Amino acid sequence: MDEAEIVIGPVDLAARVDEALAVQALAFGLDRAEVAVRRHIVLSHLLCAGARSYGATTPEGTLVGFVYGMPNDRAHWWSTIVEPYLGATGTADWLDRSFVITELHVHPAHQGRGVGRALITTITDGAAEPRSILSAIDTESPARGLYRSLGYQDLARQVHFPSAARPYAVMGAPLPLTRRN
């Protein structure tokens, strides 16, 4: 399929949560038990103030990617986990006035074609906050390469989340994100 046919736009993620989690399961290698846990988490996140979501859909309406996020709140679980790591690197102020990218996933058949870039730039372009933060598995990967190309830099590495087998990196970027020339 021609990626130019993929449409990026707002999506009712709560209504399409199972379709989105199927994409995430393929992109991130999740099993059924992990998907069930994440379903509850996604639905609760979408109730947070300022939460927004965008999808990448084919002309037939199939969801092939999604992103969601919200203004960061230091009281949220994610912030309470990453704060000590950011404090140790002198970057804890990034938890204030930041739009957090909670999840960004693209179906493997559509990765490497600009879909993830379009999703993240679209959602952050609408953010009122002056910067964005996110976490990604702390390894050299296409995802981390994408984030770096958009202006994200490591704020803390080797961040350990409960129940996550691998460590993460927390990354931050000023908004608007860097564009390719």
MOLIN-V949745 format. One record per backbone hydrogen bond with DSSP energy under -1.0 kcal/mol. NH is the residue of the N-H (numbers start at 1). CO is the residue of the C=O. Records with the same first field share a line. If there is no record, write none. Layout:
BEGIN
NH: CO ; CO
END
This chain:
BEGIN
5: 2
6: 3
7: 57
9: 55
11: 53
13: 11
16: 12
20: 16
21: 17
22: 18
23: 19
24: 20
25: 21
26: 22
27: 23
28: 24
29: 25
30: 25
35: 31
36: 32
37: 33
38: 34
39: 35
40: 36
41: 37
42: 38
43: 39
44: 40
45: 41
46: 42
47: 44
48: 45
51: 48
52: 69
54: 67
55: 9
56: 65
57: 7
58: 62
61: 58
64: 56
65: 56
66: 105
67: 54
68: 103
69: 52
70: 100
72: 98
76: 73
80: 76
81: 77
82: 78
83: 79
86: 82
87: 83
88: 84
90: 87
91: 86
94: 91
95: 92
96: 93
99: 131
100: 70
101: 133
102: 68
103: 68
105: 66
107: 64
110: 107
118: 114
119: 115
120: 116
121: 117
122: 118
123: 119
124: 120
125: 121
127: 124
132: 173
133: 99
134: 171
136: 169
138: 167
139: 137
145: 141
146: 142
147: 143
148: 144
149: 145
150: 146
151: 148
152: 147
153: 172
155: 170
156: 170
159: 168
164: 161
168: 159
169: 136
170: 156
171: 134
172: 153
173: 132
175: 130
178: 150
END
